[in-house]
């Protein structure tokens, strides 16, 4: 795997993690405690994903940065945050995947 590229195996792992977090947050929202607890969860998960992307070498240029920030902001809004982390992971994946494909085609 090259730097700045999220492989399919890593995408699956990130999607599983984000899906579990989204389900937990949805359950907490329905229990009525999500409004308070989910903010702490979102900050922690946001940091985990930022660190995960940095380790993978993802550069936060326009596309990935917009996907990351919009997912994080959506996740802070109760009940709208359903599956926002999963959508954010897909958004960053597709924006980095597109840049990776474009760069690899140009280099050949």
N, C-alpha and C positions, 0 to 999 in steps of 0.2 A: 504494500500500500504506500502510495506516495504522500508527501506532505500536502495538506490542504484538501485532501480527498477523503470523503467518508465512504468506506467500503460497505458492501451489502450486509456483511456480518455485523459490522459496527452499527449500521442503521437499524437492524433488527434488534440488537441489544438496547439501543437508545429508545426505540419505539416501545419495547416491553417495559423499560423503566418509566418512561413518560406515561404510558397507559395505566400502569399501576398507581402512579402518583395522581393522575386525573381521576381514577375511580375512587381512591381514598378521599380526595378533596370533594368529589360529588357526594359521597356518603356523609362526610362531615357537614356539607351544606344542608343536606336534608335533615340532619339531626339538629341543626340550628346553631352548632358551635363553629361551623366553618368560617363564618364571617371574621372571627377572631383568630382561630388557629391557622387557617389557610394562608394568611399573610406571612406568617413565619415560615410555613412550608414553602411558599412561593419564593421567598428570598433565598432560602437554603437551596432549593432546586435550581433556581436561576444561577446561583454561584456554581453549583455542581456542573450544570451544562456549560457555562462559560469556561470553566476549567477544563472540562472534557473537550470542548472545541479547541482550546489553546493547545492541549496535549496532542490533538490530531493535526494541528497546524492550520486550522481554518482561519483565514484572514477575514476580519470583520469589515469588508468593503460594503458598498451600498446594499446589495441584495441580501447577504446573510445578516447584516446588522439590522436591517428593517424587519426581517423575519423574526430575529431574536427579540428585539425590543417590543414589537407588536404582540408577540406571544406572551412576553412577560407582563405587559400592561393589561392584556385581556385576562390573564390569569389572576390579576388582583381584584377583578370585579366579581362579586359573588353571583353564582348561578350562570353567568355568562362564561365563566372559566371552564365549563365542561369541555374537556379534551383540548384545551388551548396548548398545553405542553406537547401533545402529540402532533398537533398542527404545526407548532413551532419547529419541531424536529424535522418534519417533512419539508417545511419551507426552507430551512437552512440546508438540508440535504440537496434539494433540487436547485437551489441557487449556486451551491458549490459544485454540484455535479455538472451543471451547464457550463460553468467557467472552466472546470477541469477538462471537459470534452473539447471546448473551444481552444484552449491552450494546447492540448495534445495534438489536435488536428493541425494547428498552425506550425508546430515544431516539426512535423513529419514532412 
